[in-house]
Amino acid sequence: MMNLLLRGIAFLKGVTLLLKPHLYLGWLRFPTLMFSNVLSLSKWISNQNKTGILNDFYSPTRDYSKRYKLYQYVLEKYNLKQEALDYLEFGVCGGFSFKWWLENAQNPESHFFGFDTFEGLPENWGTFKKGDMSADIPVTGDFRAEFVKGLFQESVPVFLDKYNLNNGRRKIIHLDADLFSSTIYTLTRLAPYLKKGDILIFDEFNVPNHEFYAYKIFTESYYVKTKLIAAVNNYFQVAFEME
Ligand SMILES: C[S@@+](CC[C@H](N)C(=O)[O-])C[C@H]1O[C@@H](n2cnc3c(N)ncnc32)[C@H](O)[C@@H]1O
């Protein structure tokens, strides 16, 4: 009986693929993925701690400058001002968040790496088009800062061959590349180096088909455990500690 059922399912699957349903139902891919990810995001949010941490959910308005409040909260909670750390930012653009960390994490032994094409987004993202957000490489005048120009998919492997990320320092990994592809690539590439106490910051976390989806797939596929430590703008900007 079971055998017959399995053969029936295999037959139906074959016929479905033969009929090329993408030709007339392909338009459903985006809304159904979005719907599925909104449900996952809603479930994820309902499981989060809203007391005893910085968390403004629910806020009726979005104030992008609140992200600096989140950085300050993380800096103070972990005493990062004087700790020698590795700060890696993926998606630097004009360098606003990068410069905040450079100015506020003051240990002279800290290293700051900023990765970006500096030629803008490699793909369309929502209303933004490929090439939007291009910027000049920021000038900092701080010997601790280094910028790595290029697609993450090309620059990160070269960087990881040269720089020893297993150096015992805490890593602050700031994911601000907006795109699913860029975020999942970065997380999976850095997975072997992540250790307890490292901090992950996301800048557009609650976008269902992009950073949230990348985080979900990454944590579920690598069995990675993270603890939410701060969230602002209804989880638009979030910080996690690696467990
Ligand atoms: C929102 S901006 C970063 C904003 C910046 N952190 C700030 O505080 O103003 C996103 C950046 O990610 C970069 N980016 C996205 N995907 C990338 C990839 N795969 N490789 C390199 N850069 C990427 C884009 O070039 C863009 O400059």
The ligand as an ORCA input file, in Angstrom:
! r2SCAN-3c Opt
* xyz 0 1
  C      23.293     49.873      2.964
  S      24.876     50.001      2.265
  C      25.935     50.045      3.664
  C      25.683     51.208      4.576
  C      26.754     51.505      5.602
  N      27.026     50.410      6.502
  C      26.390     52.751      6.392
  O      26.426     52.740      7.583
  O      26.063     53.765      5.793
  C      25.086     48.415      1.547
  C      26.414     48.215      0.851
  O      26.636     46.824      0.660
  C      27.449     46.657     -0.476
  N      27.321     45.265     -0.950
  C      26.185     44.518     -1.006
  N      26.469     43.286     -1.462
  C      27.808     43.235     -1.663
  C      28.698     42.212     -2.105
  N      28.268     40.987     -2.429
  N      30.009     42.496     -2.187
  C      30.465     43.746     -1.866
  N      29.667     44.752     -1.435
  C      28.352     44.504     -1.331
  C      26.942     47.701     -1.447
  O      27.948     48.075     -2.371
  C      26.533     48.862     -0.518
  O      27.531     49.849     -0.478
*
